[in-house]
Every structure is written in C-alpha cells, then in structure tokens.
Amino acid sequence: MNAPGGFSFRENGDGTVVITHRGREAATLRGPRAAKFLAEVAAGDPQLVMARWTGAYKFGNERTARNHPRNQRK
C-alpha cells in the first residue's frame, strides 16, 4: 500500500486548522477537534494523520474487490 502524500495544514490565528490535499481544501477543524488533531500530528506521521482525518485514504480492500468474480468483465 502506498503511503499517503500531498497533504498540508495551516493553523489560523483563531484556532482553526485547515487541511489541504494537493492544494485543495479537504477539511476545516475548529475547537477541541483542532486541538486533538494538532496533538496527533505532533505525535505521529503527519501525512497519515491528515489522510485519516480527511477520510482520503485507502482501506486496503481495493485489490480484493477488483479481483472479486462479480467485478470481472464477461
């Protein structure tokens, strides 16, 4: 599985955090959610944390689904 990439974030003066993916806004976090996000970024892999918080990550079942007989061309 490829590692997530292309994410960045900025913390605004009012405490909000804006997460972008490849230059496009993916999520805006405010209040306690923003604080929790910043703590997770400081403790772990920032790209993986941002991918998880935005929902922009693969679940690992794509290959299984692609190979399922129901999804094969006939």
Distance bins in CASP14 RR format, pairs under 12 A and 6 or more apart:
PFRMAT RR
TARGET T0000
AUTHOR 0000-0000-0000
RMODE 2
METHOD distances of the structure
MODEL  1
1 48 0 0 0 0 0 1 0 0 0 0 0
1 51 0 0 0 0 0 1 0 0 0 0 0
1 57 0 0 0 0 1 0 0 0 0 0 0
1 58 1 0 0 1 0 0 0 0 0 0 0
1 59 0 0 0 0 1 0 0 0 0 0 0
1 60 1 0 0 1 0 0 0 0 0 0 0
1 61 0 0 0 0 0 1 0 0 0 0 0
1 62 0 0 0 0 1 0 0 0 0 0 0
1 63 0 0 0 0 1 0 0 0 0 0 0
2 47 0 0 0 0 0 1 0 0 0 0 0
2 48 0 0 0 0 0 1 0 0 0 0 0
2 51 0 0 0 0 0 1 0 0 0 0 0
2 57 0 0 0 0 1 0 0 0 0 0 0
2 58 1 0 0 1 0 0 0 0 0 0 0
2 60 0 0 0 0 0 1 0 0 0 0 0
2 62 0 0 0 0 0 1 0 0 0 0 0
3 45 0 0 0 0 1 0 0 0 0 0 0
3 46 0 0 0 0 0 1 0 0 0 0 0
3 47 1 0 0 1 0 0 0 0 0 0 0
3 48 1 0 0 1 0 0 0 0 0 0 0
3 50 0 0 0 0 0 1 0 0 0 0 0
3 51 0 0 0 0 1 0 0 0 0 0 0
3 57 0 0 0 0 1 0 0 0 0 0 0
3 58 0 0 0 0 0 1 0 0 0 0 0
4 19 0 0 0 0 0 1 0 0 0 0 0
4 21 0 0 0 0 1 0 0 0 0 0 0
4 22 0 0 0 0 0 1 0 0 0 0 0
4 26 0 0 0 0 0 1 0 0 0 0 0
4 45 0 0 0 0 1 0 0 0 0 0 0
4 46 0 0 0 0 1 0 0 0 0 0 0
4 47 1 0 1 0 0 0 0 0 0 0 0
4 48 1 0 1 0 0 0 0 0 0 0 0
4 49 0 0 0 0 1 0 0 0 0 0 0
4 50 1 0 0 1 0 0 0 0 0 0 0
4 51 1 1 0 0 0 0 0 0 0 0 0
4 52 0 0 0 0 1 0 0 0 0 0 0
4 53 0 0 0 0 0 1 0 0 0 0 0
4 54 0 0 0 0 1 0 0 0 0 0 0
4 55 0 0 0 0 1 0 0 0 0 0 0
4 56 1 0 0 1 0 0 0 0 0 0 0
4 57 1 0 1 0 0 0 0 0 0 0 0
4 58 0 0 0 0 1 0 0 0 0 0 0
5 19 0 0 0 0 0 1 0 0 0 0 0
5 20 0 0 0 0 0 1 0 0 0 0 0
5 21 0 0 0 0 1 0 0 0 0 0 0
5 22 0 0 0 0 1 0 0 0 0 0 0
5 23 0 0 0 0 0 1 0 0 0 0 0
5 26 0 0 0 0 0 1 0 0 0 0 0
5 45 0 0 0 0 0 1 0 0 0 0 0
5 46 0 0 0 0 1 0 0 0 0 0 0
5 47 1 0 1 0 0 0 0 0 0 0 0
5 48 0 0 0 0 1 0 0 0 0 0 0
5 49 0 0 0 0 0 1 0 0 0 0 0
5 50 0 0 0 0 1 0 0 0 0 0 0
5 51 1 0 0 1 0 0 0 0 0 0 0
5 54 0 0 0 0 0 1 0 0 0 0 0
5 56 0 0 0 0 1 0 0 0 0 0 0
5 57 0 0 0 0 1 0 0 0 0 0 0
5 58 0 0 0 0 0 1 0 0 0 0 0
6 19 0 0 0 0 0 1 0 0 0 0 0
6 20 0 0 0 0 1 0 0 0 0 0 0
6 21 1 0 0 1 0 0 0 0 0 0 0
6 22 1 0 1 0 0 0 0 0 0 0 0
6 23 0 0 0 0 1 0 0 0 0 0 0
6 24 0 0 0 0 0 1 0 0 0 0 0
6 26 0 0 0 0 0 1 0 0 0 0 0
6 46 0 0 0 0 0 1 0 0 0 0 0
6 47 1 0 0 1 0 0 0 0 0 0 0
6 48 0 0 0 0 0 1 0 0 0 0 0
6 50 0 0 0 0 1 0 0 0 0 0 0
6 51 0 0 0 0 1 0 0 0 0 0 0
6 54 0 0 0 0 0 1 0 0 0 0 0
6 56 0 0 0 0 1 0 0 0 0 0 0
6 57 0 0 0 0 0 1 0 0 0 0 0
7 17 0 0 0 0 0 1 0 0 0 0 0
7 18 0 0 0 0 0 1 0 0 0 0 0
7 19 1 0 0 1 0 0 0 0 0 0 0
7 20 1 0 0 1 0 0 0 0 0 0 0
7 21 1 0 1 0 0 0 0 0 0 0 0
7 22 0 0 0 0 1 0 0 0 0 0 0
7 23 0 0 0 0 1 0 0 0 0 0 0
7 24 0 0 0 0 0 1 0 0 0 0 0
7 25 0 0 0 0 0 1 0 0 0 0 0
7 26 1 0 0 1 0 0 0 0 0 0 0
7 27 0 0 0 0 1 0 0 0 0 0 0
7 37 0 0 0 0 0 1 0 0 0 0 0
7 41 0 0 0 0 0 1 0 0 0 0 0
7 45 0 0 0 0 0 1 0 0 0 0 0
7 46 1 0 0 1 0 0 0 0 0 0 0
7 47 1 0 1 0 0 0 0 0 0 0 0
7 48 0 0 0 0 1 0 0 0 0 0 0
7 49 0 0 0 0 1 0 0 0 0 0 0
7 50 1 1 0 0 0 0 0 0 0 0 0
7 51 1 0 0 1 0 0 0 0 0 0 0
7 52 0 0 0 0 0 1 0 0 0 0 0
7 53 0 0 0 0 1 0 0 0 0 0 0
7 54 1 0 0 1 0 0 0 0 0 0 0
7 55 0 0 0 0 0 1 0 0 0 0 0
7 56 1 0 0 1 0 0 0 0 0 0 0
7 57 0 0 0 0 0 1 0 0 0 0 0
8 17 0 0 0 0 0 1 0 0 0 0 0
8 18 0 0 0 0 1 0 0 0 0 0 0
8 19 1 0 0 1 0 0 0 0 0 0 0
8 20 1 0 1 0 0 0 0 0 0 0 0
8 21 0 0 0 0 1 0 0 0 0 0 0
8 22 0 0 0 0 1 0 0 0 0 0 0
8 23 1 0 0 1 0 0 0 0 0 0 0
8 24 0 0 0 0 0 1 0 0 0 0 0
8 25 0 0 0 0 0 1 0 0 0 0 0
8 26 0 0 0 0 1 0 0 0 0 0 0
8 27 0 0 0 0 0 1 0 0 0 0 0
8 41 0 0 0 0 0 1 0 0 0 0 0
8 46 0 0 0 0 1 0 0 0 0 0 0
8 47 0 0 0 0 1 0 0 0 0 0 0
8 50 1 0 0 1 0 0 0 0 0 0 0
8 51 0 0 0 0 0 1 0 0 0 0 0
8 54 0 0 0 0 0 1 0 0 0 0 0
9 15 0 0 0 0 0 1 0 0 0 0 0
9 16 0 0 0 0 0 1 0 0 0 0 0
9 17 1 0 1 0 0 0 0 0 0 0 0
9 18 1 0 0 1 0 0 0 0 0 0 0
9 19 1 0 1 0 0 0 0 0 0 0 0
9 20 1 0 0 1 0 0 0 0 0 0 0
9 21 0 0 0 0 1 0 0 0 0 0 0
9 23 0 0 0 0 0 1 0 0 0 0 0
9 25 0 0 0 0 0 1 0 0 0 0 0
9 26 0 0 0 0 1 0 0 0 0 0 0
9 27 0 0 0 0 1 0 0 0 0 0 0
9 28 0 0 0 0 0 1 0 0 0 0 0
9 29 0 0 0 0 1 0 0 0 0 0 0
9 34 0 0 0 0 1 0 0 0 0 0 0
9 37 1 0 0 1 0 0 0 0 0 0 0
9 38 0 0 0 0 1 0 0 0 0 0 0
9 40 0 0 0 0 0 1 0 0 0 0 0
9 41 1 0 0 1 0 0 0 0 0 0 0
9 42 0 0 0 0 0 1 0 0 0 0 0
9 46 1 0 0 1 0 0 0 0 0 0 0
9 47 0 0 0 0 0 1 0 0 0 0 0
9 49 0 0 0 0 1 0 0 0 0 0 0
9 50 1 0 0 1 0 0 0 0 0 0 0
9 51 0 0 0 0 0 1 0 0 0 0 0
9 53 0 0 0 0 1 0 0 0 0 0 0
9 54 0 0 0 0 1 0 0 0 0 0 0
10 16 0 0 0 0 1 0 0 0 0 0 0
10 17 1 0 0 1 0 0 0 0 0 0 0
10 18 1 0 1 0 0 0 0 0 0 0 0
10 19 0 0 0 0 1 0 0 0 0 0 0
10 20 1 0 0 1 0 0 0 0 0 0 0
10 23 0 0 0 0 0 1 0 0 0 0 0
10 25 0 0 0 0 0 1 0 0 0 0 0
10 27 0 0 0 0 0 1 0 0 0 0 0
10 28 0 0 0 0 0 1 0 0 0 0 0
10 29 0 0 0 0 0 1 0 0 0 0 0
10 34 0 0 0 0 0 1 0 0 0 0 0
10 38 0 0 0 0 0 1 0 0 0 0 0
10 41 0 0 0 0 0 1 0 0 0 0 0
10 50 0 0 0 0 0 1 0 0 0 0 0
11 17 1 0 1 0 0 0 0 0 0 0 0
11 18 0 0 0 0 1 0 0 0 0 0 0
11 19 0 0 0 0 0 1 0 0 0 0 0
11 28 0 0 0 0 0 1 0 0 0 0 0
11 29 0 0 0 0 1 0 0 0 0 0 0
11 30 0 0 0 0 0 1 0 0 0 0 0
11 31 0 0 0 0 0 1 0 0 0 0 0
11 34 1 0 0 1 0 0 0 0 0 0 0
11 35 0 0 0 0 0 1 0 0 0 0 0
11 37 0 0 0 0 1 0 0 0 0 0 0
11 38 1 0 0 1 0 0 0 0 0 0 0
11 41 0 0 0 0 1 0 0 0 0 0 0
11 42 0 0 0 0 0 1 0 0 0 0 0
12 18 1 0 0 1 0 0 0 0 0 0 0
12 19 0 0 0 0 0 1 0 0 0 0 0
12 28 0 0 0 0 1 0 0 0 0 0 0
12 29 0 0 0 0 0 1 0 0 0 0 0
12 30 0 0 0 0 1 0 0 0 0 0 0
12 31 0 0 0 0 0 1 0 0 0 0 0
12 34 0 0 0 0 1 0 0 0 0 0 0
13 30 0 0 0 0 0 1 0 0 0 0 0
13 34 0 0 0 0 0 1 0 0 0 0 0
14 28 0 0 0 0 0 1 0 0 0 0 0
14 29 0 0 0 0 0 1 0 0 0 0 0
14 30 0 0 0 0 1 0 0 0 0 0 0
14 31 0 0 0 0 1 0 0 0 0 0 0
14 34 0 0 0 0 1 0 0 0 0 0 0
15 28 0 0 0 0 0 1 0 0 0 0 0
15 29 0 0 0 0 1 0 0 0 0 0 0
15 30 1 0 0 1 0 0 0 0 0 0 0
15 31 1 0 0 1 0 0 0 0 0 0 0
15 32 0 0 0 0 0 1 0 0 0 0 0
15 33 0 0 0 0 0 1 0 0 0 0 0
15 34 1 0 1 0 0 0 0 0 0 0 0
15 35 0 0 0 0 1 0 0 0 0 0 0
15 37 0 0 0 0 0 1 0 0 0 0 0
15 38 0 0 0 0 1 0 0 0 0 0 0
16 25 0 0 0 0 0 1 0 0 0 0 0
16 27 0 0 0 0 0 1 0 0 0 0 0
16 28 1 0 1 0 0 0 0 0 0 0 0
16 29 1 0 0 1 0 0 0 0 0 0 0
16 30 1 0 1 0 0 0 0 0 0 0 0
16 31 1 0 0 1 0 0 0 0 0 0 0
16 33 0 0 0 0 1 0 0 0 0 0 0
16 34 1 0 0 1 0 0 0 0 0 0 0
16 35 0 0 0 0 0 1 0 0 0 0 0
16 37 0 0 0 0 0 1 0 0 0 0 0
16 38 0 0 0 0 0 1 0 0 0 0 0
17 25 0 0 0 0 0 1 0 0 0 0 0
17 26 0 0 0 0 0 1 0 0 0 0 0
17 27 0 0 0 0 1 0 0 0 0 0 0
17 28 1 0 0 1 0 0 0 0 0 0 0
17 29 1 0 1 0 0 0 0 0 0 0 0
17 30 1 0 0 1 0 0 0 0 0 0 0
17 31 0 0 0 0 1 0 0 0 0 0 0
17 32 0 0 0 0 0 1 0 0 0 0 0
17 33 0 0 0 0 1 0 0 0 0 0 0
17 34 1 0 1 0 0 0 0 0 0 0 0
17 35 0 0 0 0 1 0 0 0 0 0 0
17 36 0 0 0 0 0 1 0 0 0 0 0
17 37 1 0 1 0 0 0 0 0 0 0 0
17 38 1 0 0 1 0 0 0 0 0 0 0
17 39 0 0 0 0 0 1 0 0 0 0 0
17 40 0 0 0 0 0 1 0 0 0 0 0
17 41 0 0 0 0 1 0 0 0 0 0 0
17 46 0 0 0 0 0 1 0 0 0 0 0
17 49 0 0 0 0 0 1 0 0 0 0 0
17 50 0 0 0 0 1 0 0 0 0 0 0
17 53 0 0 0 0 1 0 0 0 0 0 0
17 54 0 0 0 0 0 1 0 0 0 0 0
18 24 0 0 0 0 0 1 0 0 0 0 0
18 25 1 0 0 1 0 0 0 0 0 0 0
18 26 0 0 0 0 1 0 0 0 0 0 0
18 27 1 0 0 1 0 0 0 0 0 0 0
18 28 1 0 1 0 0 0 0 0 0 0 0
18 29 1 0 0 1 0 0 0 0 0 0 0
18 30 0 0 0 0 0 1 0 0 0 0 0
18 34 0 0 0 0 1 0 0 0 0 0 0
18 37 0 0 0 0 0 1 0 0 0 0 0
18 50 0 0 0 0 0 1 0 0 0 0 0
18 53 0 0 0 0 0 1 0 0 0 0 0
18 54 0 0 0 0 0 1 0 0 0 0 0
19 25 1 0 0 1 0 0 0 0 0 0 0
19 26 1 0 1 0 0 0 0 0 0 0 0
19 27 1 0 1 0 0 0 0 0 0 0 0
19 28 1 0 0 1 0 0 0 0 0 0 0
19 29 1 0 0 1 0 0 0 0 0 0 0
19 33 0 0 0 0 0 1 0 0 0 0 0
19 34 0 0 0 0 0 1 0 0 0 0 0
19 37 1 0 0 1 0 0 0 0 0 0 0
19 38 0 0 0 0 0 1 0 0 0 0 0
19 40 0 0 0 0 0 1 0 0 0 0 0
19 41 0 0 0 0 1 0 0 0 0 0 0
19 46 0 0 0 0 0 1 0 0 0 0 0
19 47 0 0 0 0 0 1 0 0 0 0 0
19 49 0 0 0 0 1 0 0 0 0 0 0
19 50 1 0 1 0 0 0 0 0 0 0 0
19 51 0 0 0 0 1 0 0 0 0 0 0
19 52 0 0 0 0 0 1 0 0 0 0 0
19 53 1 0 0 1 0 0 0 0 0 0 0
19 54 1 0 1 0 0 0 0 0 0 0 0
19 55 0 0 0 0 0 1 0 0 0 0 0
19 56 0 0 0 0 1 0 0 0 0 0 0
20 26 1 0 1 0 0 0 0 0 0 0 0
20 27 0 0 0 0 1 0 0 0 0 0 0
20 28 0 0 0 0 0 1 0 0 0 0 0
20 50 0 0 0 0 1 0 0 0 0 0 0
20 54 0 0 0 0 1 0 0 0 0 0 0
20 56 0 0 0 0 0 1 0 0 0 0 0
21 27 0 0 0 0 1 0 0 0 0 0 0
21 47 0 0 0 0 0 1 0 0 0 0 0
21 50 1 0 0 1 0 0 0 0 0 0 0
21 51 0 0 0 0 1 0 0 0 0 0 0
21 53 0 0 0 0 0 1 0 0 0 0 0
21 54 1 0 0 1 0 0 0 0 0 0 0
21 55 0 0 0 0 1 0 0 0 0 0 0
21 56 1 0 1 0 0 0 0 0 0 0 0
21 57 0 0 0 0 0 1 0 0 0 0 0
22 50 0 0 0 0 0 1 0 0 0 0 0
22 54 0 0 0 0 0 1 0 0 0 0 0
22 56 0 0 0 0 1 0 0 0 0 0 0
24 54 0 0 0 0 0 1 0 0 0 0 0
24 56 0 0 0 0 0 1 0 0 0 0 0
25 54 0 0 0 0 1 0 0 0 0 0 0
25 56 0 0 0 0 0 1 0 0 0 0 0
26 50 1 0 0 1 0 0 0 0 0 0 0
26 51 0 0 0 0 1 0 0 0 0 0 0
26 52 0 0 0 0 0 1 0 0 0 0 0
26 53 0 0 0 0 1 0 0 0 0 0 0
26 54 1 0 1 0 0 0 0 0 0 0 0
26 55 0 0 0 0 1 0 0 0 0 0 0
26 56 1 0 0 1 0 0 0 0 0 0 0
26 57 0 0 0 0 0 1 0 0 0 0 0
27 33 0 0 0 0 1 0 0 0 0 0 0
27 34 0 0 0 0 0 1 0 0 0 0 0
27 37 0 0 0 0 1 0 0 0 0 0 0
27 49 0 0 0 0 0 1 0 0 0 0 0
27 50 0 0 0 0 1 0 0 0 0 0 0
27 51 0 0 0 0 0 1 0 0 0 0 0
27 52 0 0 0 0 0 1 0 0 0 0 0
27 53 1 0 0 1 0 0 0 0 0 0 0
27 54 1 0 1 0 0 0 0 0 0 0 0
27 55 0 0 0 0 1 0 0 0 0 0 0
27 56 0 0 0 0 1 0 0 0 0 0 0
28 34 0 0 0 0 1 0 0 0 0 0 0
28 37 0 0 0 0 0 1 0 0 0 0 0
28 53 0 0 0 0 0 1 0 0 0 0 0
28 54 0 0 0 0 0 1 0 0 0 0 0
29 35 0 0 0 0 1 0 0 0 0 0 0
29 36 0 0 0 0 1 0 0 0 0 0 0
29 37 1 0 1 0 0 0 0 0 0 0 0
29 38 0 0 0 0 1 0 0 0 0 0 0
29 39 0 0 0 0 0 1 0 0 0 0 0
29 40 0 0 0 0 0 1 0 0 0 0 0
29 41 0 0 0 0 0 1 0 0 0 0 0
29 49 0 0 0 0 0 1 0 0 0 0 0
29 50 0 0 0 0 0 1 0 0 0 0 0
29 53 1 0 0 1 0 0 0 0 0 0 0
29 54 0 0 0 0 1 0 0 0 0 0 0
30 36 0 0 0 0 0 1 0 0 0 0 0
30 37 0 0 0 0 0 1 0 0 0 0 0
31 37 0 0 0 0 1 0 0 0 0 0 0
31 38 0 0 0 0 0 1 0 0 0 0 0
32 38 0 0 0 0 0 1 0 0 0 0 0
32 39 0 0 0 0 0 1 0 0 0 0 0
33 39 0 0 0 0 0 1 0 0 0 0 0
33 40 0 0 0 0 0 1 0 0 0 0 0
33 53 0 0 0 0 1 0 0 0 0 0 0
34 40 0 0 0 0 0 1 0 0 0 0 0
34 41 0 0 0 0 0 1 0 0 0 0 0
34 53 0 0 0 0 0 1 0 0 0 0 0
35 41 0 0 0 0 0 1 0 0 0 0 0
35 42 0 0 0 0 0 1 0 0 0 0 0
36 42 0 0 0 0 0 1 0 0 0 0 0
36 43 0 0 0 0 0 1 0 0 0 0 0
36 49 0 0 0 0 0 1 0 0 0 0 0
36 52 0 0 0 0 0 1 0 0 0 0 0
36 53 0 0 0 0 1 0 0 0 0 0 0
37 43 0 0 0 0 0 1 0 0 0 0 0
37 44 0 0 0 0 0 1 0 0 0 0 0
37 46 0 0 0 0 0 1 0 0 0 0 0
37 49 1 0 0 1 0 0 0 0 0 0 0
37 50 0 0 0 0 1 0 0 0 0 0 0
37 52 0 0 0 0 1 0 0 0 0 0 0
37 53 1 0 1 0 0 0 0 0 0 0 0
37 54 0 0 0 0 0 1 0 0 0 0 0
38 44 0 0 0 0 0 1 0 0 0 0 0
38 46 0 0 0 0 0 1 0 0 0 0 0
38 49 0 0 0 0 1 0 0 0 0 0 0
38 50 0 0 0 0 0 1 0 0 0 0 0
38 53 0 0 0 0 0 1 0 0 0 0 0
39 46 0 0 0 0 0 1 0 0 0 0 0
39 49 0 0 0 0 1 0 0 0 0 0 0
39 53 0 0 0 0 0 1 0 0 0 0 0
40 46 0 0 0 0 1 0 0 0 0 0 0
40 47 0 0 0 0 0 1 0 0 0 0 0
40 48 0 0 0 0 1 0 0 0 0 0 0
40 49 1 0 1 0 0 0 0 0 0 0 0
40 50 0 0 0 0 1 0 0 0 0 0 0
40 51 0 0 0 0 0 1 0 0 0 0 0
40 52 0 0 0 0 1 0 0 0 0 0 0
40 53 1 0 0 1 0 0 0 0 0 0 0
41 47 0 0 0 0 1 0 0 0 0 0 0
41 48 0 0 0 0 1 0 0 0 0 0 0
41 49 1 0 1 0 0 0 0 0 0 0 0
41 50 1 0 0 1 0 0 0 0 0 0 0
41 51 0 0 0 0 0 1 0 0 0 0 0
41 52 0 0 0 0 0 1 0 0 0 0 0
41 53 0 0 0 0 1 0 0 0 0 0 0
42 49 0 0 0 0 1 0 0 0 0 0 0
43 49 0 0 0 0 1 0 0 0 0 0 0
44 50 0 0 0 0 0 1 0 0 0 0 0
44 52 0 0 0 0 0 1 0 0 0 0 0
45 51 0 0 0 0 1 0 0 0 0 0 0
45 52 0 0 0 0 1 0 0 0 0 0 0
45 57 0 0 0 0 0 1 0 0 0 0 0
46 52 0 0 0 0 0 1 0 0 0 0 0
46 53 0 0 0 0 0 1 0 0 0 0 0
47 53 0 0 0 0 0 1 0 0 0 0 0
47 54 0 0 0 0 0 1 0 0 0 0 0
47 56 0 0 0 0 0 1 0 0 0 0 0
47 57 0 0 0 0 1 0 0 0 0 0 0
48 54 0 0 0 0 0 1 0 0 0 0 0
48 55 0 0 0 0 0 1 0 0 0 0 0
48 56 0 0 0 0 0 1 0 0 0 0 0
48 57 1 0 0 1 0 0 0 0 0 0 0
48 58 0 0 0 0 0 1 0 0 0 0 0
49 55 0 0 0 0 0 1 0 0 0 0 0
49 56 0 0 0 0 0 1 0 0 0 0 0
49 57 0 0 0 0 0 1 0 0 0 0 0
50 56 0 0 0 0 1 0 0 0 0 0 0
50 57 0 0 0 0 1 0 0 0 0 0 0
51 57 1 1 0 0 0 0 0 0 0 0 0
51 58 0 0 0 0 1 0 0 0 0 0 0
51 59 0 0 0 0 0 1 0 0 0 0 0
52 58 0 0 0 0 0 1 0 0 0 0 0
52 59 0 0 0 0 0 1 0 0 0 0 0
58 64 0 0 0 0 0 1 0 0 0 0 0
58 65 0 0 0 0 0 1 0 0 0 0 0
58 66 0 0 0 0 0 1 0 0 0 0 0
59 65 0 0 0 0 1 0 0 0 0 0 0
60 66 0 0 0 0 0 1 0 0 0 0 0
61 67 0 0 0 0 0 1 0 0 0 0 0
61 68 0 0 0 0 1 0 0 0 0 0 0
61 71 0 0 0 0 0 1 0 0 0 0 0
62 68 0 0 0 0 0 1 0 0 0 0 0
62 71 0 0 0 0 0 1 0 0 0 0 0
63 71 0 0 0 0 0 1 0 0 0 0 0
64 70 0 0 0 0 0 1 0 0 0 0 0
64 71 0 0 0 0 1 0 0 0 0 0 0
65 71 1 0 0 1 0 0 0 0 0 0 0
65 72 0 0 0 0 0 1 0 0 0 0 0
66 72 0 0 0 0 1 0 0 0 0 0 0
66 73 0 0 0 0 0 1 0 0 0 0 0
END
